[in-house]
Amino acid sequence: MINQLAVFLENRKGRIGECCKALKDAGVNLSSMSIADTTDFGILRLMTDDNDKAYAALKANGFMCASVPLVAMRVSDRPGALADILIALDESGVNIEYLYSFASETGSAHIGFKTDDSAKAVSVLEKLGVEII
């Protein structure tokens, strides 16, 4: 399991930059980010080299944020590798709310996903021999 930060941002010009500047000023390095937006707001999902420090910096700069646990795994770099895992999770009744990839070394992808049953997801991944990170 890893933790990501979910930052709620007003959908206005420059807001993502302000968020990143707060992290920069705190000496926090980003390793991944993804944003989902609506007309009025966005949810910036990110991982850093120090999520506790990032959380404190964001809060101190007036950002609404939350720490969210994700299941994270290493997926081999071959056609269908992720599909096989996702099908097995689905067949086991594991619902994935969202997922995204983040920095990895060559030869594999790192995928993090949110689910309502992390223990079951980890059990399925272990049975498949998937490396959990």
MARTI-316499 format. One record per residue: x, y, z of N, C-alpha, C in turn. Coordinates in steps of 0.001 Angstrom, whole numbers. Layout:
BEGIN
SITE      n.px      n.py      n.pz     ca.px     ca.py     ca.pz      c.px      c.py      c.pz
SITE         X         Y         Z         X         Y         Z         X         Y         Z
...
***
This chain:
BEGIN
SITE      n.px      n.py      n.pz     ca.px     ca.py     ca.pz      c.px      c.py      c.pz
SITE       843     -1181         0         0         0         0       894      1253         0
SITE       449      2227      -738      1096      3534      -748        29      4589      -491
SITE       453      5772      -201      -501      6865         0      -331      7911     -1085
SITE     -1440      8434     -1517     -1430      9563     -2435     -2121     10711     -1720
SITE     -1913     11893     -2222     -2638     13052     -1727     -3682     13435     -2755
SITE     -4870     13742     -2297     -5938     14259     -3151     -6132     15711     -2747
SITE     -5913     16608     -3699     -6010     18045     -3431     -7202     18588     -4206
SITE     -8096     19256     -3516     -9285     19817     -4144     -8977     21247     -4564
SITE     -9107     21506     -5855     -8731     22808     -6409     -9913     23460     -7098
SITE    -10050     24771     -6904    -11026     25510     -7685    -10539     25472     -9136
SITE    -11463     25367    -10052    -11106     25327    -11469    -10906     26766    -11956
SITE     -9687     27282    -11698     -9363     28630    -12141     -7900     28681    -12582
SITE     -7599     29590    -13455     -6279     29740    -14044     -5193     29857    -12965
SITE     -4146     29069    -13118     -2985     29161    -12246     -3039     28361    -10966
SITE     -4158     27726    -10673     -4303     27046     -9377     -3363     25845     -9240
SITE     -3164     25066    -10307     -2242     23925    -10224      -825     24428     -9985
SITE      -456     25510    -10647       865     26090    -10438      1081     26536     -9007
SITE        49     27128     -8401       133     27549     -7001       351     26345     -6085
SITE      -322     25274     -6390      -176     24043     -5606      1258     23514     -5729
SITE      1745     23449     -6951      3110     22948     -7178      4149     23865     -6534
SITE      3902     25166     -6526      4830     26097     -5889      4883     25862     -4377
SITE      3747     25568     -3764      3736     25277     -2324      4612     24062     -2026
SITE      4556     23072     -2904      5397     21878     -2728      6863     22220     -2957
SITE      7134     22991     -3999      8510     23418     -4296      9109     24159     -3111
SITE      8363     25130     -2572      8847     25930     -1450      9126     25083      -211
SITE      8428     23951       -99      8632     23038      1036      9730     22012       749
SITE     10289     22046      -463     11347     21088      -815     10829     19693     -1090
SITE      9586     19612     -1549      8955     18319     -1819      9015     18036     -3319
SITE      9412     16837     -3681      9515     16427     -5081      8310     15579     -5482
SITE      7695     15931     -6602      6562     15166     -7143      7055     13928     -7885
SITE      6372     12793     -7693      6685     11611     -8486      5558     11266     -9446
SITE      4350     11756     -9185      3247     11566    -10123      2143     12567     -9820
SITE      1365     12838    -10853       179     13657    -10646      -826     13372    -11750
SITE     -2076     13504    -11389     -3185     13305    -12309     -4302     14221    -11841
SITE     -5065     14756    -12787     -6162     15624    -12383     -7442     15216    -13085
SITE     -8522     15235    -12346     -9868     15046    -12887    -10608     16332    -12579
SITE    -11296     16863    -13575    -11927     18148    -13332    -13388     18168    -13729
SITE    -14076     19137    -13166    -15448     19461    -13534    -15447     20955    -13845
SITE    -16576     21511    -14068    -16668     22934    -14376    -16154     23794    -13231
SITE    -16427     23413    -12002    -16122     24262    -10854    -14871     23891    -10068
SITE    -14478     22609    -10079    -13331     22197     -9277    -12643     20995     -9910
SITE    -11452     20727     -9414    -10694     19564     -9857    -10159     18826     -8651
SITE     -9845     17569     -8855     -9168     16787     -7828     -7801     16426     -8394
SITE     -6780     16992     -7796     -5405     16721     -8178     -4911     15580     -7308
SITE     -4577     14474     -7932     -4056     13320     -7205     -2552     13294     -7437
SITE     -1808     13210     -6348      -361     13234     -6504       340     12376     -5471
SITE      1557     11982     -5841      2453     11281     -4936      3765     12040     -4934
SITE      4401     12043     -3780      5626     12811     -3618      6675     11964     -2903
SITE      7849     12546     -2751      8891     11851     -2003      8679     11970      -489
SITE      7752     12824       -67      7454     12985      1358      6019     13502      1503
SITE      5063     12572      1508      3651     12971      1540      3264     13705      2826
SITE      3895     13370      3952      3568     14075      5203      3963     15543      5103
SITE      5158     15787      4594      5647     17156      4421      4793     17891      3385
SITE      4427     17193      2308      3587     17795      1269      2224     18169      1836
SITE      1629     17276      2598       320     17512      3202       372     18762      4083
SITE      1395     18845      4928      1529     19994      5828      1700     21290      5035
SITE      2510     21253      3977      2746     22448      3158      1472     22885      2448
SITE       742     21931      1917      -499     22269      1216     -1522     22864      2170
SITE     -1691     22247      3339     -2623     22773      4337     -2219     24188      4762
SITE      -911     24396      4983      -422     25710      5411      -660     26776      4349
SITE      -796     26353      3100     -1035     27295      2002     -2507     27354      1605
SITE     -3375     26826      2451     -4807     26969      2242     -5453     25965      1303
SITE     -4752     24890       973     -5330     23872        99     -6066     22826       921
SITE     -7227     22401       419     -7956     21293      1027     -7387     20005       455
SITE     -6907     19118      1330     -6336     17871       817     -6596     16727      1792
SITE     -6434     15530      1264     -6635     14316      2056     -5604     13286      1629
SITE     -5227     12421      2552     -4337     11306      2251     -5209     10090      1941
SITE     -4911      9426       829     -5740      8319       358     -4856      7095       124
SITE     -5181      5951       755     -4379      4747       513     -4694      4139      -851
SITE     -3638      3698     -1539     -3774      3012     -2821     -3063      1679     -2753
SITE     -3546       729     -3500     -2802      -501     -3740     -1879      -186     -4907
SITE      -618      -507     -4787       335      -237     -5855      1033     -1524     -6262
SITE      1244     -1657     -7551      1832     -2891     -8071      2768     -2577     -9223
SITE      3673     -3513     -9469      4566     -3435    -10615      4001     -4378    -11677
SITE      3800     -3866    -12878      3227     -4641    -13979      4278     -4774    -15068
SITE      4504     -5987    -15534      5525     -6191    -16562      5151     -5471    -17846
SITE      6173     -5091    -18592      6006     -4330    -19823      5817     -5299    -20992
SITE      4589     -5787    -21119      4243     -6685    -22227      2769     -6501    -22545
SITE      2387     -6721    -23782       978     -6564    -24157        58     -7449    -23308
SITE      -965     -6862    -22741     -1974     -7610    -21998     -1682     -7829    -20529
SITE      -507     -7433    -20043      -166     -7690    -18642     -1169     -7023    -17698
SITE     -1466     -5765    -17938     -2424     -5062    -17084     -3831     -5622    -17266
SITE     -4201     -5934    -18495     -5535     -6499    -18752     -5742     -7779    -17964
SITE     -4751     -8660    -17940     -4869     -9925    -17207     -5115     -9682    -15722
SITE     -4398     -8729    -15164     -4560     -8415    -13738     -5933     -7815    -13461
SITE     -6340     -6868    -14281     -7634     -6216    -14068     -8797     -7189    -14215
SITE     -8708     -8103    -15158     -9756     -9117    -15328     -9824    -10017    -14099
SITE     -8664    -10429    -13585     -8640    -11284    -12388     -9227    -10561    -11186
SITE     -8909     -9286    -11021     -9483     -8517     -9921    -10999     -8421    -10065
SITE    -11465     -8133    -11274    -12905     -8033    -11526    -13604     -9361    -11237
SITE    -13029    -10447    -11716    -13633    -11772    -11490    -13664    -12145    -10013
SITE    -12788    -11541     -9223    -12767    -11782     -7772    -13661    -10805     -7016
SITE    -14332     -9924     -7729    -15252     -8990     -7098    -14608     -7722     -6573
SITE    -13379     -7437     -6986    -12701     -6219     -6544    -13080     -5082     -7489
SITE    -13664     -4037     -6924    -14049     -2864     -7701    -12928     -1840     -7662
SITE    -12513     -1368     -8821    -11488      -330     -8897    -12178       996     -9162
SITE    -12003      1937     -8250    -12621      3252     -8394    -11875      4104     -9407
SITE    -10542      4066     -9380     -9715      4734    -10381     -8306      4179    -10275
SITE     -7520      4401    -11317     -6119      3995    -11290     -5309      4913    -12170
SITE     -4037      4936    -11932     -3116      5657    -12796     -1714      5111    -12597
SITE      -857      5391    -13565       524      4926    -13478      1401      6051    -12944
SITE      2573      5663    -12453      3517      6648    -11955      4930      6181    -12248
SITE      5896      6991    -11946      7291      6764    -12328      7767      5354    -11996
SITE      8502      4775    -12948      9070      3447    -12742     10353      3328    -13541
SITE     11050      2257    -13293     12237      1980    -14073     11834      1305    -15379
SITE     12739      1224    -16314     12458       598    -17604     12110      -875    -17415
SITE     11167     -1355    -18191     10813     -2771    -18161      9566     -3090    -17367
SITE      8987     -2096    -16722      7753     -2334    -15982      7021     -1006    -15819
SITE      5778     -1108    -15427      4989        77    -15113      4547       -23    -13664
SITE      4465      1071    -12995      3912      1109    -11650      2491      1635    -11774
SITE      1544       892    -11224       144      1252    -11285      -384      1332     -9855
SITE     -1048      2416     -9531     -1710      2554     -8242     -3202      2623     -8481
SITE     -3983      1981     -7620     -5433      2058     -7787     -6149      2119     -6457
SITE     -7288      2768     -6480     -8153      2922     -5306     -9259      1891     -5398
SITE     -9477      1212     -4304    -10542       212     -4230    -11172       267     -2850
SITE    -12390      -252     -2762    -13063      -287     -1465    -12699     -1535      -670
SITE    -11888     -2431     -1245    -11484     -3655      -543    -10008     -3942      -826
SITE     -9143     -3182      -184     -7701     -3307      -408     -7174     -4684       -31
SITE     -7657     -5237      1068     -7165     -6548      1512     -7463     -7615       465
SITE     -8655     -7597       -84     -9011     -8572     -1109     -8176     -8345     -2369
SITE     -7976     -7093     -2745     -7172     -6787     -3928     -5750     -7301     -3757
SITE     -5162     -7059     -2604     -3800     -7529     -2344     -3746     -9058     -2392
SITE     -4743     -9722     -1831     -4792    -11184     -1857     -4824    -11714     -3291
SITE     -5650    -11115     -4135     -5734    -11534     -5542     -4394    -11306     -6235
SITE     -3801    -10144     -6023     -2520     -9834     -6662     -1437    -10808     -6216
SITE     -1417    -11135     -4935      -433    -12096     -4447      -616    -13463     -5092
SITE     -1861    -13906     -5240     -2138    -15194     -5907     -1671    -15191     -7351
SITE     -1746    -14020     -7992     -1297    -13894     -9385       231    -13754     -9487
SITE       883    -13574     -8357      2329    -13363     -8363      2743    -11957     -8764
SITE      1812    -10996     -8645      2090     -9608     -8983      2865     -8972     -7836
SITE      3935     -8259     -8168      4730     -7589     -7147      3992     -6353     -6654
SITE      3756     -6320     -5349      3083     -5185     -4723      4189     -4263     -4199
SITE      4052     -2984     -4481      5103     -2051     -4065      4574     -1062     -3045
***
